[in-house]
């Protein structure tokens, strides 16, 4: 027990307390009255509270599933909107809640604070790979090891146990897992990004070995780059060359998207490009970058003028030729930036162009295929709209897209302006006017 201002605070984690009781133990604790070890214990207490709250939240998520078992994607989509999170985060919340229901002992350990959410995910993922007859044993093994292991250590521990239980099944899963190979782009601060590849282990090792060879293992001459920096530069050089040539290494032309060559898009104000200000620019599929980076990219770029309204939303994309289909496509992609479902970050260049009011073949095409009736939707949210899981309408004046679920919940997706007014962030307020009265008339200091 830890003395706290005349009372005693238990050592955490505490066994056998409710969520409300746990919160009460921590409420109003004066950290200044605690030793260093006492503060660490309070941090442990809040961690137990967080874990218990997440477990309680999972029960509520399962209740949503019980009430609306319409389609597997409906609940995650609604959670993504309500929590203003990505669909991937909402899916993880949903899957975690559903799977802990099938393993009550895992949920109990989570609610008691023995497991955090990441260890719950690790344990459930590895247990799902085990032979059904061995799953209960695997759960017990994981629950016994989890308190003394980090999540990666727990994953390796359980993975070895699962493979040893049924080597043939492990080999079958390995072959099947190849179908899930993927590459993803994740934005990071300071004009950086993570490009992650999920590959079969032999191919991943071969790719890294090639990059290692291209980078070299020792510095050459005055090259002061680290090995990691040289590997990263070699990796980028491969794709920069392909983009510039618009062909693959064997000479095959790159596929076109929406009838256009593959490019990267940078949106920047003319004043920024000319060096008259330092406002951020926008790099397509990424987000804000510095003015200096935009000007660096501009040196070798081909530029196309964008027309925007006073709010900064794209209204038109200039062209030197008249091709209504291509012009309209470029305008919608530049205006929407991403899929227009709330929270979805799929770049518009990789989206479908969907008619907000469904296309009616009996009506003239030119009255329906317009900027006001088109928007970018990723394939998943396009199908959800088509299946009537969601209804959508767009305010042509504000650019706000309103999504209403089959349950009647409505969420807004606000547009992404091509340009933002940064004046308020960079302009200093004028100094106060000089007072012409005597010292006695002015407020201190005189």
C-alpha positions in Angstrom: 0.0 0.0 0.0 1.2 3.5 -0.8 0.5 6.4 1.6 -1.3 9.3 -0.2 -2.2 12.4 1.8 -3.6 10.5 4.8 -5.1 7.7 2.8 -3.6 4.5 1.2 -3.4 3.8 -2.5 -3.1 0.1 -3.4 -0.4 -1.3 -5.6 -1.5 -1.9 -9.1 -2.9 -3.9 -10.8 -5.7 -4.3 -8.3 -7.6 -7.6 -8.3 -11.4 -7.8 -8.0 -12.4 -4.1 -8.5 -15.0 -2.7 -10.8 -14.2 -0.1 -13.5 -15.9 2.6 -11.4 -14.1 1.5 -8.2 -10.7 1.6 -10.1 -11.4 5.1 -11.4 -12.3 6.2 -7.9 -9.0 4.9 -6.5 -7.1 7.1 -9.0 -9.4 10.2 -9.0 -7.8 13.1 -7.2 -4.5 11.5 -6.4 -1.9 14.1 -5.6 1.2 13.1 -7.5 3.3 15.6 -5.5 2.7 13.5 -2.4 4.1 10.3 -3.9 7.6 9.0 -4.2 9.0 8.2 -7.7 8.0 4.6 -7.3 4.5 5.7 -6.2 4.1 7.8 -9.4 5.1 4.7 -11.4 2.5 2.7 -9.6 -0.2 5.4 -10.4 0.8 5.1 -14.1 0.3 1.3 -13.8 -3.1 2.1 -12.3 -4.2 4.2 -15.2 -3.0 1.5 -17.6 -5.2 -1.0 -15.8 -8.1 1.5 -16.0 -7.5 2.0 -19.8 -7.5 -1.8 -20.4 -10.6 -2.3 -18.3 -12.4 0.5 -20.2 -11.4 -1.0 -23.6 -12.7 -4.3 -22.5 -16.0 -2.7 -21.5 -16.1 -0.8 -24.8 -15.7 -4.2 -26.6 -18.9 -5.4 -24.9 -20.8 -2.4 -26.4 -19.3 -3.0 -29.8 -20.6 -6.6 -29.7 -24.0 -5.3 -28.8 -24.0 -3.3 -32.0 -23.2 -6.5 -33.9 -26.2 -8.3 -32.2 -28.6 -5.5 -33.2 -27.4 -5.0 -36.7 -26.1 -8.3 -38.2 -26.8 -7.0 -41.7 -23.4 -7.1 -43.3 -19.9 -7.4 -41.8 -18.9 -4.0 -43.0 -21.8 -2.0 -41.6 -20.7 -1.8 -38.0 -17.0 -0.9 -38.7 -18.1 1.8 -41.2 -20.5 3.4 -38.6 -17.8 3.2 -35.9 -15.3 4.9 -38.1 -17.7 7.7 -38.6 -18.7 8.0 -35.0 -15.2 7.8 -33.6 -13.7 9.9 -36.5 -11.2 7.2 -37.1 -10.0 5.2 -40.1 -12.0 2.2 -41.3 -9.0 0.0 -40.5 -8.9 1.2 -36.9 -12.7 0.6 -36.6 -12.3 -2.9 -38.2 -9.7 -3.8 -35.6 -11.9 -2.6 -32.8 -14.8 -4.7 -34.2 -12.8 -7.9 -34.8 -11.2 -7.7 -31.4 -14.6 -7.3 -29.7 -16.1 -10.2 -31.6 -13.1 -12.6 -31.1 -12.9 -12.0 -27.3 -16.5 -13.1 -27.1 -15.4 -16.5 -28.3 -12.7 -16.7 -25.7 -14.1 -15.5 -22.4 -10.9 -16.1 -20.5 -9.1 -13.6 -22.8 -11.8 -11.0 -22.2 -11.6 -11.5 -18.4 -7.8 -11.1 -18.4 -8.2 -7.9 -20.5 -10.9 -6.5 -18.2 -8.7 -7.3 -15.2 -5.7 -5.5 -16.7 -3.5 -8.5 -17.3 -3.6 -8.0 -21.1 -3.4 -4.8 -23.1 -5.2 -4.4 -26.4 -2.1 -5.3 -28.4 -1.4 -8.5 -26.5 -5.1 -9.4 -26.9 -4.7 -9.0 -30.7 -1.5 -11.1 -30.7 -3.0 -13.8 -28.6 -6.2 -14.0 -30.7 -4.3 -13.9 -34.0 -2.1 -16.8 -33.0 -4.9 -18.8 -31.5 -6.9 -18.5 -34.7 -4.1 -20.3 -36.5 -4.0 -23.2 -34.1 -5.8 -26.4 -34.7 -9.3 -26.1 -33.2 -8.6 -28.9 -30.8 -5.5 -27.1 -29.5 -6.9 -23.6 -29.2 -7.9 -23.8 -25.6 -4.5 -25.0 -24.7 -2.9 -22.2 -26.8 -5.0 -19.6 -25.0 -3.9 -21.0 -21.6 -0.3 -20.9 -22.7 -0.6 -17.3 -23.9 -2.4 -16.1 -20.8 0.3 -17.6 -18.6 3.1 -16.1 -20.6 1.6 -12.6 -21.3 2.3 -10.9 -18.0 6.1 -11.4 -18.4 6.4 -10.9 -22.1 6.1 -8.0 -24.5 3.7 -8.3 -27.4 6.4 -9.3 -30.0 7.9 -11.9 -27.5 4.4 -13.3 -26.9 3.8 -13.6 -30.7 7.0 -15.5 -31.2 6.3 -17.7 -28.2 2.8 -18.7 -29.4 3.9 -19.0 -33.1 6.5 -21.6 -32.3 3.9 -23.5 -30.2 1.3 -23.4 -33.0 3.8 -24.6 -35.6 5.0 -27.4 -33.4 1.4 -28.5 -32.8 0.7 -29.1 -36.5 3.6 -28.6 -38.9 1.5 -29.6 -42.0 -1.2 -27.1 -41.2 1.4 -24.4 -40.7 2.8 -25.2 -44.2 -0.7 -24.9 -45.7 -1.3 -21.6 -44.0 2.1 -20.3 -45.3 1.0 -21.0 -48.9 -2.4 -19.4 -48.3 -0.9 -16.3 -46.7 0.8 -15.4 -50.0 -2.6 -14.2 -51.2 -2.5 -11.4 -48.6 0.8 -9.8 -49.8 0.5 -6.1 -50.1 2.3 -2.7 -50.1 1.0 0.3 -48.1 1.9 4.0 -47.9 1.7 5.7 -44.5 2.3 9.4 -44.1 4.8 10.6 -41.4 5.7 14.1 -40.2 8.3 16.4 -41.8 7.7 15.4 -45.4 8.5 11.7 -44.8 6.5 8.6 -45.3 6.6 4.8 -44.6 6.3 2.5 -47.5 5.6 -1.0 -46.1 5.6 -4.3 -48.0 4.0 -7.5 -46.7 5.8 -10.2 -48.6 6.7 -13.9 -48.4 9.8 -14.1 -46.3 12.2 -15.3 -49.1 11.1 -12.5 -51.4 11.5 -9.9 -48.6 15.0 -11.2 -47.8 15.9 -11.1 -51.5 14.6 -7.5 -51.9 16.6 -6.4 -48.9 19.7 -8.2 -50.1 19.5 -6.4 -53.5 19.1 -3.0 -51.8 22.0 -3.8 -49.6 24.1 -4.6 -52.6 23.0 -1.4 -54.5 23.7 0.7 -51.4 27.1 -0.9 -50.8 28.4 -1.9 -47.4 31.2 0.7 -47.1 31.3 4.4 -47.8 32.8 5.4 -51.1 34.9 8.6 -51.3 33.3 11.6 -49.7 29.9 9.9 -49.4 28.8 10.5 -45.7 25.4 8.7 -45.9 24.8 6.0 -43.4 24.0 2.4 -44.7 20.3 2.9 -43.9 20.3 6.2 -45.9 22.0 4.5 -48.9 19.6 1.6 -48.9 16.6 4.1 -48.8 18.1 6.1 -51.6 18.7 3.0 -53.7 15.1 1.9 -53.2 13.7 5.3 -54.2 16.0 5.5 -57.3 14.4 2.3 -58.7 10.9 3.8 -58.8 12.0 7.3 -59.7 13.6 5.8 -62.9 10.4 3.8 -63.7 8.2 6.9 -63.3 10.4 9.1 -65.4 10.6 6.5 -68.2 6.9 5.5 -67.8 8.0 1.9 -68.4 8.9 -1.1 -66.2 12.5 -2.4 -66.2 11.7 -4.8 -69.1 10.3 -1.9 -71.2 6.6 -2.5 -70.7 4.6 0.8 -70.6 3.1 1.6 -67.2 -0.7 1.2 -67.1 -2.6 4.4 -67.3 -5.1 5.5 -64.6 -8.4 7.2 -65.6 -6.8 7.4 -69.0 -3.9 9.5 -67.8 -0.2 8.8 -67.3 1.0 7.9 -63.8 2.2 11.1 -62.1 2.7 12.7 -58.7 0.6 15.8 -58.0 1.7 18.9 -56.1 -0.8 21.6 -55.4 0.9 24.9 -54.5 0.0 28.6 -54.7 1.7 30.7 -57.4 2.9 33.1 -54.7 4.6 30.2 -52.9 6.1 28.9 -56.1 7.6 32.3 -56.8 9.0 32.6 -53.3 6.8 35.4 -52.1 5.5 33.3 -49.1 6.2 30.0 -47.4 2.7 28.5 -47.3 2.5 24.7 -47.2 1.8 22.8 -50.5 -0.1 19.6 -50.9 1.5 16.4 -52.3 -1.0 14.0 -53.7 -1.6 10.8 -51.8 0.4 12.3 -48.9 -0.6 15.7 -47.6 1.1 18.9 -46.6 4.8 19.5 -47.5 7.0 22.6 -47.1 7.2 25.3 -49.7 10.9 24.5 -50.2 10.1 20.9 -51.1 7.3 22.0 -53.5 9.7 24.4 -55.2 12.3 21.6 -55.5 9.7 19.3 -57.1 8.7 22.2 -59.4 12.1 22.4 -61.1 11.4 19.3 -63.2 7.6 19.5 -63.2 4.9 20.1 -65.8 2.3 22.4 -64.3 -1.5 22.6 -64.8 -3.5 25.5 -63.5 -6.3 24.8 -61.0 -9.2 27.2 -60.5 -10.6 27.4 -57.0 -13.6 29.1 -55.4 -13.2 31.5 -52.4 -13.1 28.6 -50.0 -10.2 27.0 -51.8 -12.1 24.1 -53.4 -11.2 23.1 -56.9 -13.8 24.1 -59.5 -11.9 23.5 -62.7 -8.6 22.1 -64.1 -7.2 23.9 -67.1 -6.3 22.1 -70.3 -4.9 22.9 -73.7 -7.3 20.5 -75.4 -11.1 20.0 -75.2 -11.9 16.5 -73.9 -14.9 16.8 -71.6 -14.5 13.3 -70.1 -10.8 13.7 -69.2 -11.3 17.3 -68.1 -14.2 16.4 -65.8 -12.2 13.4 -64.4 -9.3 15.6 -63.6 -11.5 18.2 -61.9 -13.2 15.6 -59.6 -9.9 14.0 -58.6 -8.3 17.3 -57.8 -11.4 18.6 -55.9 -12.1 15.5 -53.8 -8.5 14.6 -53.1 -9.6 11.3 -51.4 -12.7 9.0 -51.2 -15.5 11.2 -49.9 -16.7 8.7 -47.2 -15.9 10.2 -43.8 -12.4 9.3 -42.6 -11.5 7.3 -45.7 -8.1 8.3 -47.0 -7.9 6.4 -50.3 -6.5 8.8 -52.8 -9.0 10.0 -55.4 -6.7 8.8 -58.2 -7.3 5.2 -57.1 -11.1 5.7 -56.6 -14.1 5.1 -58.8 -16.0 8.2 -60.0 -19.6 7.6 -58.7 -22.8 9.3 -59.6 -24.2 10.7 -56.3 -27.8 10.5 -57.8 -27.6 7.1 -59.5 -27.2 7.3 -63.3 -30.5 6.9 -65.2 -29.9 5.6 -68.8 -33.3 7.1 -69.8 -32.1 10.7 -69.1 -29.5 12.7 -71.0 -26.0 11.9 -69.9 -24.8 15.5 -69.9 -27.3 16.4 -67.2 -26.2 13.7 -64.9 -22.4 13.3 -65.5 -21.6 16.7 -63.9 -19.2 17.9 -61.3 -22.1 18.4 -58.8 -23.3 14.9 -59.3 -19.9 13.1 -59.3 -17.6 12.3 -56.5 -14.7 9.9 -55.8 -15.4 6.7 -53.9 -13.1 3.8 -53.1 -14.4 0.5 -54.2 -15.5 -0.6 -50.7 -17.6 2.5 -50.1 -18.9 2.6 -53.6 -20.3 -0.9 -53.1 -21.7 0.0 -49.7 -23.6 2.9 -51.3 -24.8 0.7 -54.2 -26.1 -1.9 -51.7 -28.0 0.9 -49.9 -26.1 0.5 -46.6 -25.5 4.2 -47.0 -27.3 7.1 -48.7 -25.4 10.2 -49.7 -26.0 13.7 -50.9 -23.6 16.6 -51.6 -24.1 20.3 -51.0 -22.7 21.8 -54.2 -22.2 25.2 -52.5 -20.2 24.1 -49.5 -18.8 20.8 -50.9 -19.9 18.9 -47.8 -20.9 15.3 -48.4 -23.5 13.9 -46.0 -23.7 10.2 -45.4 -26.7 8.6 -43.8 -26.6 4.9 -42.7 -29.5 2.5 -43.0 -30.0 3.0 -39.2 -30.5 6.7 -39.7 -27.2 8.0 -38.4 -25.8 10.9 -40.4 -22.1 11.9 -40.7 -20.5 14.7 -42.7 -17.3 14.6 -44.8 -16.0 18.1 -45.3 -14.0 19.0 -48.4 -10.3 19.3 -48.6 -9.4 22.7 -50.0 -6.6 22.9 -52.5 -5.4 26.1 -50.8 -5.8 27.3 -47.2 -5.6 30.8 -46.0 -2.6 30.9 -43.8 -2.6 34.6 -43.3 -3.9 34.4 -39.7 -1.1 32.0 -38.8 1.7 34.2 -40.2 0.6 37.8 -39.7 1.6 39.5 -36.4 -1.0 41.8 -34.9 -0.2 45.5 -35.1 1.2 47.2 -32.1 -1.2 49.0 -29.8 -1.8 52.7 -30.7 0.4 55.2 -28.9 -1.4 57.0 -26.0 -1.2 60.8 -26.2 -2.2 61.5 -22.7 -0.1 62.1 -19.6 1.6 59.3 -17.7 -1.2 59.4 -15.1 -3.8 58.7 -17.8 -2.0 55.6 -19.1 -2.2 52.1 -17.7 1.0 50.8 -16.1 3.8 50.3 -16.9 4.1 54.0 -17.7 
